[in-house]
């Protein structure tokens, strides 16, 4: 399976599918909301670094 995924014909289909599943995990969605609370620049946010 690994070798097929790494081949030109496999085109990383399995890898891309697993990456998509991981990005849709509930913890990723919660993390996205939490990261919005942080001040990554000089803007006022709930949490200032």
PQR file of N, CA, C, O and H, with PARSE charges and radii, in Angstrom:
ATOM      1  N   UNK A   1       0.833  -1.191   0.000 -0.4000 1.5000
ATOM      2  CA  UNK A   1       0.000   0.000   0.000 -0.0000 2.0000
ATOM      3  C   UNK A   1       0.879   1.257   0.000  0.5500 1.7000
ATOM      4  O   UNK A   1       0.609   2.209  -0.732 -0.5500 1.4000
ATOM      5  N   UNK A   2       1.925   1.252   0.822 -0.4000 1.5000
ATOM      6  CA  UNK A   2       2.813   2.412   0.881 -0.0000 2.0000
ATOM      7  C   UNK A   2       3.492   2.646  -0.462  0.5500 1.7000
ATOM      8  O   UNK A   2       3.550   3.776  -0.945 -0.5500 1.4000
ATOM      9  H   UNK A   2       2.144   0.479   1.417  0.4000 1.0000
ATOM     10  N   UNK A   3       4.008   1.571  -1.067 -0.4000 1.5000
ATOM     11  CA  UNK A   3       4.708   1.717  -2.342 -0.0000 2.0000
ATOM     12  C   UNK A   3       3.763   2.182  -3.442  0.5500 1.7000
ATOM     13  O   UNK A   3       4.146   2.994  -4.284 -0.5500 1.4000
ATOM     14  H   UNK A   3       3.960   0.652  -0.675  0.4000 1.0000
ATOM     15  N   UNK A   4       2.533   1.676  -3.443 -0.4000 1.5000
ATOM     16  CA  UNK A   4       1.554   2.119  -4.438 -0.0000 2.0000
ATOM     17  C   UNK A   4       1.257   3.605  -4.259  0.5500 1.7000
ATOM     18  O   UNK A   4       1.165   4.349  -5.235 -0.5500 1.4000
ATOM     19  H   UNK A   4       2.222   1.016  -2.759  0.4000 1.0000
ATOM     20  N   UNK A   5       1.111   4.026  -3.022 -0.4000 1.5000
ATOM     21  CA  UNK A   5       0.807   5.428  -2.745 -0.0000 2.0000
ATOM     22  C   UNK A   5       1.955   6.343  -3.177  0.5500 1.7000
ATOM     23  O   UNK A   5       1.716   7.480  -3.584 -0.5500 1.4000
ATOM     24  H   UNK A   5       1.186   3.421  -2.229  0.4000 1.0000
ATOM     25  N   UNK A   6       3.173   5.868  -3.093 -0.4000 1.5000
ATOM     26  CA  UNK A   6       4.341   6.662  -3.465 -0.0000 2.0000
ATOM     27  C   UNK A   6       4.616   6.639  -4.966  0.5500 1.7000
ATOM     28  O   UNK A   6       5.390   7.458  -5.461 -0.5500 1.4000
ATOM     29  H   UNK A   6       3.367   4.944  -2.762  0.4000 1.0000
ATOM     30  N   UNK A   7       3.995   5.714  -5.696 -0.4000 1.5000
ATOM     31  CA  UNK A   7       4.255   5.606  -7.130 -0.0000 2.0000
ATOM     32  C   UNK A   7       3.522   6.701  -7.897  0.5500 1.7000
ATOM     33  O   UNK A   7       2.620   7.348  -7.366 -0.5500 1.4000
ATOM     34  H   UNK A   7       3.366   5.048  -5.294  0.4000 1.0000
ATOM     35  N   UNK A   8       3.917   6.899  -9.145 -0.4000 1.5000
ATOM     36  CA  UNK A   8       3.260   7.902  -9.992 -0.0000 2.0000
ATOM     37  C   UNK A   8       1.796   7.558 -10.218  0.5500 1.7000
ATOM     38  O   UNK A   8       0.950   8.452 -10.272 -0.5500 1.4000
ATOM     39  H   UNK A   8       4.650   6.373  -9.577  0.4000 1.0000
ATOM     40  N   UNK A   9       1.488   6.268 -10.350 -0.4000 1.5000
ATOM     41  CA  UNK A   9       0.092   5.874 -10.582 -0.0000 2.0000
ATOM     42  C   UNK A   9      -0.750   6.037  -9.322  0.5500 1.7000
ATOM     43  O   UNK A   9      -1.947   6.311  -9.408 -0.5500 1.4000
ATOM     44  H   UNK A   9       2.174   5.542 -10.306  0.4000 1.0000
ATOM     45  N   UNK A  10      -0.132   5.869  -8.151 -0.4000 1.5000
ATOM     46  CA  UNK A  10      -0.859   6.037  -6.887 -0.0000 2.0000
ATOM     47  C   UNK A  10      -1.177   7.491  -6.607  0.5500 1.7000
ATOM     48  O   UNK A  10      -2.228   7.810  -6.051 -0.5500 1.4000
ATOM     49  H   UNK A  10       0.840   5.646  -8.081  0.4000 1.0000
ATOM     50  N   UNK A  11      -0.271   8.368  -6.992 -0.4000 1.5000
ATOM     51  CA  UNK A  11      -0.442   9.828  -6.857 -0.0000 2.0000
ATOM     52  C   UNK A  11      -0.854  10.243  -5.445  0.5500 1.7000
ATOM     53  O   UNK A  11      -1.613  11.196  -5.269 -0.5500 1.4000
ATOM     54  H   UNK A  11       0.583   8.109  -7.444  0.4000 1.0000
ATOM     55  N   UNK A  12      -0.357   9.532  -4.458 -0.4000 1.5000
ATOM     56  CA  UNK A  12      -0.604   9.842  -3.044 -0.0000 2.0000
ATOM     57  C   UNK A  12      -2.091   9.925  -2.707  0.5500 1.7000
ATOM     58  O   UNK A  12      -2.502  10.756  -1.896 -0.5500 1.4000
ATOM     59  H   UNK A  12       0.259   8.758  -4.601  0.4000 1.0000
ATOM     60  N   UNK A  13      -2.882   9.079  -3.318 -0.4000 1.5000
ATOM     61  CA  UNK A  13      -4.326   9.099  -3.078 -0.0000 2.0000
ATOM     62  C   UNK A  13      -4.627   8.806  -1.612  0.5500 1.7000
ATOM     63  O   UNK A  13      -5.401   9.523  -0.978 -0.5500 1.4000
ATOM     64  H   UNK A  13      -2.548   8.405  -3.976  0.4000 1.0000
ATOM     65  N   UNK A  14      -4.017   7.757  -1.077 -0.4000 1.5000
ATOM     66  CA  UNK A  14      -4.270   7.376   0.316 -0.0000 2.0000
ATOM     67  C   UNK A  14      -3.799   8.476   1.267  0.5500 1.7000
ATOM     68  O   UNK A  14      -4.509   8.831   2.208 -0.5500 1.4000
ATOM     69  H   UNK A  14      -3.388   7.175  -1.592  0.4000 1.0000
ATOM     70  N   UNK A  15      -2.608   9.013   1.023 -0.4000 1.5000
ATOM     71  CA  UNK A  15      -2.064  10.076   1.872 -0.0000 2.0000
ATOM     72  C   UNK A  15      -2.988  11.289   1.886  0.5500 1.7000
ATOM     73  O   UNK A  15      -3.283  11.831   2.951 -0.5500 1.4000
ATOM     74  H   UNK A  15      -2.031   8.725   0.259  0.4000 1.0000
ATOM     75  N   UNK A  16      -3.441  11.713   0.728 -0.4000 1.5000
ATOM     76  CA  UNK A  16      -4.318  12.886   0.649 -0.0000 2.0000
ATOM     77  C   UNK A  16      -5.658  12.626   1.313  0.5500 1.7000
ATOM     78  O   UNK A  16      -6.234  13.528   1.923 -0.5500 1.4000
ATOM     79  H   UNK A  16      -3.201  11.273  -0.138  0.4000 1.0000
ATOM     80  N   UNK A  17      -6.166  11.390   1.200 -0.4000 1.5000
ATOM     81  CA  UNK A  17      -7.425  11.047   1.858 -0.0000 2.0000
ATOM     82  C   UNK A  17      -7.264  11.096   3.377  0.5500 1.7000
ATOM     83  O   UNK A  17      -8.137  11.604   4.080 -0.5500 1.4000
ATOM     84  H   UNK A  17      -5.698  10.658   0.704  0.4000 1.0000
ATOM     85  N   UNK A  18      -6.150  10.568   3.881 -0.4000 1.5000
ATOM     86  CA  UNK A  18      -5.913  10.589   5.321 -0.0000 2.0000
ATOM     87  C   UNK A  18      -5.696  12.022   5.819  0.5500 1.7000
ATOM     88  O   UNK A  18      -6.137  12.372   6.914 -0.5500 1.4000
ATOM     89  H   UNK A  18      -5.440  10.155   3.309  0.4000 1.0000
ATOM     90  N   UNK A  19      -5.032  12.835   5.033 -0.4000 1.5000
ATOM     91  CA  UNK A  19      -4.819  14.242   5.407 -0.0000 2.0000
ATOM     92  C   UNK A  19      -6.164  14.972   5.494  0.5500 1.7000
ATOM     93  O   UNK A  19      -6.369  15.784   6.395 -0.5500 1.4000
ATOM     94  H   UNK A  19      -4.674  12.551   4.144  0.4000 1.0000
ATOM     95  N   UNK A  20      -7.077  14.686   4.563 -0.4000 1.5000
ATOM     96  CA  UNK A  20      -8.397  15.321   4.570 -0.0000 2.0000
ATOM     97  C   UNK A  20      -9.189  14.888   5.805  0.5500 1.7000
ATOM     98  O   UNK A  20      -9.826  15.712   6.461 -0.5500 1.4000
ATOM     99  H   UNK A  20      -6.910  14.027   3.830  0.4000 1.0000
ATOM    100  N   UNK A  21      -9.143  13.586   6.117 -0.4000 1.5000
ATOM    101  CA  UNK A  21      -9.838  13.094   7.309 -0.0000 2.0000
ATOM    102  C   UNK A  21      -9.290  13.754   8.576  0.5500 1.7000
ATOM    103  O   UNK A  21     -10.058  14.137   9.459 -0.5500 1.4000
ATOM    104  H   UNK A  21      -8.625  12.917   5.584  0.4000 1.0000
ATOM    105  N   UNK A  22      -7.982  13.886   8.664 -0.4000 1.5000
ATOM    106  CA  UNK A  22      -7.369  14.499   9.846 -0.0000 2.0000
ATOM    107  C   UNK A  22      -7.778  15.963   9.974  0.5500 1.7000
ATOM    108  O   UNK A  22      -7.999  16.451  11.082 -0.5500 1.4000
ATOM    109  H   UNK A  22      -7.359  13.575   7.947  0.4000 1.0000
ATOM    110  N   UNK A  23      -7.878  16.661   8.852 -0.4000 1.5000
ATOM    111  CA  UNK A  23      -8.230  18.082   8.910 -0.0000 2.0000
ATOM    112  C   UNK A  23      -9.684  18.299   9.312  0.5500 1.7000
ATOM    113  O   UNK A  23     -10.053  19.383   9.764 -0.5500 1.4000
ATOM    114  H   UNK A  23      -7.698  16.264   7.952  0.4000 1.0000
ATOM    115  N   UNK A  24     -10.505  17.272   9.147 -0.4000 1.5000
ATOM    116  CA  UNK A  24     -11.920  17.383   9.505 -0.0000 2.0000
ATOM    117  C   UNK A  24     -12.209  16.874  10.912  0.5500 1.7000
ATOM    118  O   UNK A  24     -13.364  16.852  11.338 -0.5500 1.4000
ATOM    119  H   UNK A  24     -10.205  16.392   8.780  0.4000 1.0000
ATOM    120  N   UNK A  25     -11.169  16.463  11.639 -0.4000 1.5000
ATOM    121  CA  UNK A  25     -11.352  15.943  12.992 -0.0000 2.0000
ATOM    122  C   UNK A  25     -11.881  17.060  13.898  0.5500 1.7000
ATOM    123  O   UNK A  25     -11.482  18.215  13.748 -0.5500 1.4000
ATOM    124  H   UNK A  25     -10.231  16.481  11.293  0.4000 1.0000
ATOM    125  N   UNK A  26     -12.774  16.729  14.836 -0.4000 1.5000
ATOM    126  CA  UNK A  26     -13.336  17.764  15.714 -0.0000 2.0000
ATOM    127  C   UNK A  26     -12.281  18.587  16.459  0.5500 1.7000
ATOM    128  O   UNK A  26     -12.480  19.781  16.682 -0.5500 1.4000
ATOM    129  H   UNK A  26     -13.099  15.791  14.958  0.4000 1.0000
ATOM    130  N   UNK A  27     -11.177  17.972  16.841 -0.4000 1.5000
ATOM    131  CA  UNK A  27     -10.153  18.735  17.565 -0.0000 2.0000
ATOM    132  C   UNK A  27      -9.531  19.812  16.684  0.5500 1.7000
ATOM    133  O   UNK A  27      -9.101  20.847  17.193 -0.5500 1.4000
ATOM    134  H   UNK A  27     -11.015  17.002  16.660  0.4000 1.0000
ATOM    135  N   UNK A  28      -9.476  19.591  15.388 -0.4000 1.5000
ATOM    136  CA  UNK A  28      -8.950  20.608  14.474 -0.0000 2.0000
ATOM    137  C   UNK A  28      -9.899  21.797  14.390  0.5500 1.7000
ATOM    138  O   UNK A  28      -9.456  22.942  14.301 -0.5500 1.4000
ATOM    139  H   UNK A  28      -9.825  18.750  14.975  0.4000 1.0000
ATOM    140  N   UNK A  29     -11.190  21.534  14.417 -0.4000 1.5000
ATOM    141  CA  UNK A  29     -12.171  22.614  14.359 -0.0000 2.0000
ATOM    142  C   UNK A  29     -12.139  23.441  15.650  0.5500 1.7000
ATOM    143  O   UNK A  29     -12.234  24.667  15.603 -0.5500 1.4000
ATOM    144  H   UNK A  29     -11.550  20.604  14.489  0.4000 1.0000
ATOM    145  N   UNK A  30     -12.007  22.774  16.797 -0.4000 1.5000
ATOM    146  CA  UNK A  30     -11.898  23.483  18.075 -0.0000 2.0000
ATOM    147  C   UNK A  30     -10.615  24.306  18.101  0.5500 1.7000
ATOM    148  O   UNK A  30     -10.618  25.456  18.540 -0.5500 1.4000
ATOM    149  H   UNK A  30     -11.930  21.778  16.836  0.4000 1.0000
ATOM    150  N   UNK A  31      -9.520  23.715  17.630 -0.4000 1.5000
ATOM    151  CA  UNK A  31      -8.243  24.429  17.585 -0.0000 2.0000
ATOM    152  C   UNK A  31      -8.318  25.675  16.730  0.5500 1.7000
ATOM    153  O   UNK A  31      -7.735  26.704  17.070 -0.5500 1.4000
ATOM    154  H   UNK A  31      -9.518  22.781  17.273  0.4000 1.0000
ATOM    155  N   UNK A  32      -9.033  25.587  15.625 -0.4000 1.5000
ATOM    156  CA  UNK A  32      -9.193  26.754  14.750 -0.0000 2.0000
ATOM    157  C   UNK A  32      -9.894  27.882  15.499  0.5500 1.7000
ATOM    158  O   UNK A  32      -9.497  29.043  15.393 -0.5500 1.4000
ATOM    159  H   UNK A  32      -9.507  24.751  15.350  0.4000 1.0000
ATOM    160  N   UNK A  33     -10.937  27.542  16.259 -0.4000 1.5000
ATOM    161  CA  UNK A  33     -11.658  28.560  17.028 -0.0000 2.0000
ATOM    162  C   UNK A  33     -10.773  29.157  18.123  0.5500 1.7000
ATOM    163  O   UNK A  33     -10.810  30.364  18.365 -0.5500 1.4000
ATOM    164  H   UNK A  33     -11.260  26.600  16.345  0.4000 1.0000
ATOM    165  N   UNK A  34      -9.981  28.317  18.779 -0.4000 1.5000
ATOM    166  CA  UNK A  34      -9.101  28.807  19.844 -0.0000 2.0000
ATOM    167  C   UNK A  34      -8.019  29.708  19.273  0.5500 1.7000
ATOM    168  O   UNK A  34      -7.705  30.742  19.862 -0.5500 1.4000
ATOM    169  H   UNK A  34      -9.951  27.337  18.582  0.4000 1.0000
ATOM    170  N   UNK A  35      -7.445  29.336  18.139 -0.4000 1.5000
ATOM    171  CA  UNK A  35      -6.391  30.163  17.534 -0.0000 2.0000
ATOM    172  C   UNK A  35      -6.908  31.547  17.163  0.5500 1.7000
ATOM    173  O   UNK A  35      -6.138  32.506  17.139 -0.5500 1.4000
ATOM    174  H   UNK A  35      -7.699  28.496  17.660  0.4000 1.0000
ATOM    175  N   UNK A  36      -8.202  31.664  16.873 -0.4000 1.5000
ATOM    176  CA  UNK A  36      -8.779  32.969  16.549 -0.0000 2.0000
ATOM    177  C   UNK A  36      -8.780  33.901  17.765  0.5500 1.7000
ATOM    178  O   UNK A  36      -8.807  35.121  17.609 -0.5500 1.4000
ATOM    179  H   UNK A  36      -8.828  30.884  16.893  0.4000 1.0000
ATOM    180  N   UNK A  37      -8.750  33.329  18.981 -0.4000 1.5000
ATOM    181  CA  UNK A  37      -8.765  34.132  20.200 -0.0000 2.0000
ATOM    182  C   UNK A  37      -7.411  34.758  20.502  0.5500 1.7000
ATOM    183  O   UNK A  37      -7.337  35.756  21.219 -0.5500 1.4000
ATOM    184  H   UNK A  37      -8.727  32.337  19.108  0.4000 1.0000
ATOM    185  N   UNK A  38      -6.351  34.189  19.966 -0.4000 1.5000
ATOM    186  CA  UNK A  38      -5.002  34.696  20.232 -0.0000 2.0000
ATOM    187  C   UNK A  38      -4.696  35.911  19.371  0.5500 1.7000
ATOM    188  O   UNK A  38      -5.184  36.044  18.249 -0.5500 1.4000
ATOM    189  H   UNK A  38      -6.411  33.379  19.383  0.4000 1.0000
ATOM    190  N   UNK A  39      -3.884  36.781  19.921 -0.4000 1.5000
ATOM    191  CA  UNK A  39      -3.439  37.958  19.187 -0.0000 2.0000
ATOM    192  C   UNK A  39      -2.111  37.629  18.520  0.5500 1.7000
ATOM    193  O   UNK A  39      -1.070  37.633  19.176 -0.5500 1.4000
ATOM    194  H   UNK A  39      -3.487  36.673  20.833  0.4000 1.0000
ATOM    195  N   UNK A  40      -2.138  37.344  17.229 -0.4000 1.5000
ATOM    196  CA  UNK A  40      -0.922  37.017  16.500 -0.0000 2.0000
ATOM    197  C   UNK A  40      -0.273  38.289  15.961  0.5500 1.7000
ATOM    198  O   UNK A  40       0.837  38.250  15.429 -0.5500 1.4000
ATOM    199  H   UNK A  40      -2.984  37.340  16.696  0.4000 1.0000
ATOM    200  N   UNK A  41      -0.961  39.400  16.101 -0.4000 1.5000
ATOM    201  CA  UNK A  41      -0.393  40.686  15.705 -0.0000 2.0000
ATOM    202  C   UNK A  41      -0.655  41.664  16.845  0.5500 1.7000
ATOM    203  O   UNK A  41      -0.818  41.236  17.988 -0.5500 1.4000
ATOM    204  H   UNK A  41      -1.862  39.431  16.533  0.4000 1.0000
ATOM    205  N   UNK A  42      -0.699  42.935  16.571 -0.4000 1.5000
ATOM    206  CA  UNK A  42      -0.933  43.930  17.616 -0.0000 2.0000
ATOM    207  C   UNK A  42      -2.415  44.194  17.865  0.5500 1.7000
ATOM    208  O   UNK A  42      -2.762  45.095  18.630 -0.5500 1.4000
ATOM    209  H   UNK A  42      -0.567  43.283  15.643  0.4000 1.0000
ATOM    210  N   UNK A  43      -3.276  43.433  17.239 -0.4000 1.5000
ATOM    211  CA  UNK A  43      -4.711  43.639  17.423 -0.0000 2.0000
ATOM    212  C   UNK A  43      -5.128  43.165  18.818  0.5500 1.7000
ATOM    213  O   UNK A  43      -4.524  42.251  19.380 -0.5500 1.4000
ATOM    214  H   UNK A  43      -2.994  42.701  16.618  0.4000 1.0000
ATOM    215  N   UNK A  44      -6.155  43.790  19.361 -0.4000 1.5000
ATOM    216  CA  UNK A  44      -6.672  43.349  20.658 -0.0000 2.0000
ATOM    217  C   UNK A  44      -7.530  42.112  20.459  0.5500 1.7000
ATOM    218  O   UNK A  44      -8.484  42.108  19.680 -0.5500 1.4000
ATOM    219  H   UNK A  44      -6.646  44.532  18.905  0.4000 1.0000
ATOM    220  N   UNK A  45      -7.174  41.089  21.165 -0.4000 1.5000
ATOM    221  CA  UNK A  45      -7.940  39.843  21.145 -0.0000 2.0000
ATOM    222  C   UNK A  45      -8.160  39.430  22.589  0.5500 1.7000
ATOM    223  O   UNK A  45      -7.710  40.113  23.509 -0.5500 1.4000
ATOM    224  H   UNK A  45      -6.399  41.092  21.798  0.4000 1.0000
ATOM    225  N   UNK A  46      -8.840  38.333  22.789 -0.4000 1.5000
ATOM    226  CA  UNK A  46      -9.118  37.841  24.130 -0.0000 2.0000
ATOM    227  C   UNK A  46      -7.821  37.471  24.852  0.5500 1.7000
ATOM    228  O   UNK A  46      -7.680  37.726  26.048 -0.5500 1.4000
ATOM    229  H   UNK A  46      -9.205  37.778  22.042  0.4000 1.0000
ATOM    230  N   UNK A  47      -6.881  36.874  24.129 -0.4000 1.5000
ATOM    231  CA  UNK A  47      -5.613  36.443  24.719 -0.0000 2.0000
ATOM    232  C   UNK A  47      -4.484  37.163  23.999  0.5500 1.7000
ATOM    233  O   UNK A  47      -4.306  36.982  22.794 -0.5500 1.4000
ATOM    234  H   UNK A  47      -6.996  36.667  23.157  0.4000 1.0000
ATOM    235  N   UNK A  48      -3.723  37.973  24.714 -0.4000 1.5000
ATOM    236  CA  UNK A  48      -2.585  38.676  24.121 -0.0000 2.0000
ATOM    237  C   UNK A  48      -1.312  37.899  24.419  0.5500 1.7000
ATOM    238  O   UNK A  48      -1.106  37.434  25.540 -0.5500 1.4000
ATOM    239  H   UNK A  48      -3.868  38.120  25.693  0.4000 1.0000
ATOM    240  N   UNK A  49      -0.466  37.761  23.418 -0.4000 1.5000
ATOM    241  CA  UNK A  49       0.802  37.029  23.595 -0.0000 2.0000
ATOM    242  C   UNK A  49       1.835  37.923  24.213  0.5500 1.7000
ATOM    243  O   UNK A  49       2.966  37.494  24.442 -0.5500 1.4000
ATOM    244  H   UNK A  49      -0.633  38.139  22.507  0.4000 1.0000
TER
END
